[in-house]
Amino acid sequence: MSMTAKMIMPCLWFDTEAEAAANHYVSIFKNSKIGKTSRYGKEGKEIHGKEAGSVMTVEFEIEGQKFVALNGGPHFKFNEAVSFQILCETQAEVDFFWNKLAQGGQEGPCGWLKDKFGLSWQVVPTVLPEMLKDENAEKAQRVMKAMLQMRKLNIAALKRAQAA
């Protein structure tokens, strides 16, 4: 028997910041929106510890990808094992997303950052994967070496490294 899934929707676990995070992400991405919000009731407070009426989940959508943000408590934290890639056509796009998402967060190497909620993102120019697959291995290695020295990726610098 074949099994199919209607949709895969990432669930992002927050302590109490689900609504703030959803609103933050929707404010950054042009084609995005907030969906339904659910609230905790009195039932189960001894398990979840949340006040009745407080936000439990917020659904939101970015570029057609649906997410749910859950206020699940302080038990779990984000780490780099899961990240979201933003593929950017231009340096202006790289700069925009990097600056918006890194604000209040932490810049990392090679186009990686953690936002103010601790969620990991990769802001990647669309030309980079092609440069790294260049049939000329020396060119690809120069691009890799240049990338490894960057935080926010710089398309012009990567192209210079490839052409050197």
C-alpha positions, 0 to 999 in steps of 0.5 A: 500500500502506498502512503502519501502525505498531503503536506509537510509543515515544519513545527517550530518550538518556542518557549513563549515567543511563537506569536512574536516569531511568526510576526517577525518572519512575516514582516521580512518575507514579501509573500507571507501571511499569518494564519490561524492562532490557537490558544491554550485552555484550562485543560492540561495546565498541569502538563503544559503549564500555560495560562488559559487564553495564552497562545499555543500555536500560530500558523504562518506561510512564507513563499507558499511554505506553511509553518506552525510556531508552537509555544511549548515551553523551555524544554527544547532549543533550536540548533544548527542541525536544522536550518532554512536556506534563503536562495538569493539572486542578487547581493541586495537580496543577500544583504536584505535577508542577512541584515533583517535576520541577523538583527538581534541574533548571531552572525556565523560563518559561510552565510549562516546566522542565528536569528534573535529566536535562535533559529538557524538560517543560510543566506545563499546566493543562487550562483554559489552552488554552481560555482562550487560545481565548476568543472575546473576544480581549481576555480571551485576550490578558490570559491570555497576558500573565499567563502570560508573566510566570509560571514555574509556572502559576497557575490562579487568577491566569490566571482573574483575568486572564481575568475582569479 
